[in-house]
Amino acid sequence: GENVEQHPSTLSVQEGDSAVIKCTYSDSASNYFPWYKQELGKRPQLIIDIRSNVGEKKDQRIAVTLNKTAKHFSLHITETQPEDSAVYFCAATGGGGADGLTFGKGTHLIIQP
Amino acid sequence: NAGVMQNPRHLVRRRGQEARLRCSPMKGHSHVYWYRQLPEEGLKFMVYLQKENIIDESGMPKERFSAEFPKEGPSILRIQQVVRGDSAAYFCASSPPRGNTGELFFGEGSRLTVL
C-alpha cells in the first residue's frame, strides 16, 4: 500500500517568513495530493490540493508543488501569520480503498511573533 | 448544509467496556471513512464504507473492532472490550459518490478515553 513520509515534524519560523513542508510517497499510481490543516482540538480541514496532471498550484499565500518523477510534493506558506500555527498533514491517494487517503504524520508549525 | 456529525464528542470507558462511535455523513455523501489519531500522531486509516458495504477494512485491528454503515442511520464504529491503548481521537470523514474531487470532509472527532 501507499506510504507517506512527512518532514519536518516541527517547524518554527518568524512571523512574516516562509515555511516549507515536504512529503514523499511510495505508490506511483497515486494521483491526488491534498494538504490538511488541523488546529488544536479541531477537525482537519483541506487547505489546498493538487492532482498529478499539474506541477504547481497556488492560492494566495499557500502553494503546493509536485514532482511525480521523484514522488515528492511540498507545501509553501509565504508571509506567515500567527493564525497559520497548526498541525499540517499531507496525504496521497492509496492505502485506504479506491478513494481513501494515506496521511503523513504531520508537521507542527509554530509562528514566532 | 450540516457538515459531518460525530457523537459523542467525548467518551470515557473503563477497561473491558464497549465503545460506540457514531458518524452521520454530509448530505449527499455516500462514502464514509474512519481514521484514528493518537496524540502527536497522524491520521491512520481504519475502514472505508459505503451504504451497507465495507469496501476496505485493511486498517482495522483484527479483533474487537467493527464498523457498519446501514441503509438507514449513521455509520457506527464499535470497539469491544476496550483497553487503554484504544484511547485516541476517532475521526469520521465523508465524500460524495465516485467522480468527486477526492476531498474528504471530516467531522469534529470523538475522543475516547479508557480508564
Chai-1 contact restraints between the chains, C-beta under 6 A:
chainA,res_idxA,chainB,res_idxB,connection_type,confidence,min_distance_angstrom,max_distance_angstrom,comment,restraint_id
A,Y32,B,G102,contact,1.0,0.0,6.0,A-B,restraint_1
A,R43,B,F106,contact,1.0,0.0,6.0,A-B,restraint_2
A,R43,B,E108,contact,1.0,0.0,6.0,A-B,restraint_3
A,P44,B,F106,contact,1.0,0.0,6.0,A-B,restraint_4
A,L46,B,E103,contact,1.0,0.0,6.0,A-B,restraint_5
A,F89,B,G42,contact,1.0,0.0,6.0,A-B,restraint_6
A,G96,B,F45,contact,1.0,0.0,6.0,A-B,restraint_7
A,G96,B,Y48,contact,1.0,0.0,6.0,A-B,restraint_8
A,G97,B,Y48,contact,1.0,0.0,6.0,A-B,restraint_9
A,G97,B,I55,contact,1.0,0.0,6.0,A-B,restraint_10
A,G97,B,D56,contact,1.0,0.0,6.0,A-B,restraint_11
A,G100,B,Y33,contact,1.0,0.0,6.0,A-B,restraint_12
A,G100,B,F45,contact,1.0,0.0,6.0,A-B,restraint_13
A,G100,B,Y48,contact,1.0,0.0,6.0,A-B,restraint_14
A,F103,B,G42,contact,1.0,0.0,6.0,A-B,restraint_15
A,F103,B,L43,contact,1.0,0.0,6.0,A-B,restraint_16
A,G104,B,G42,contact,1.0,0.0,6.0,A-B,restraint_17
A,K105,B,G42,contact,1.0,0.0,6.0,A-B,restraint_18
A,G106,B,G42,contact,1.0,0.0,6.0,A-B,restraint_19
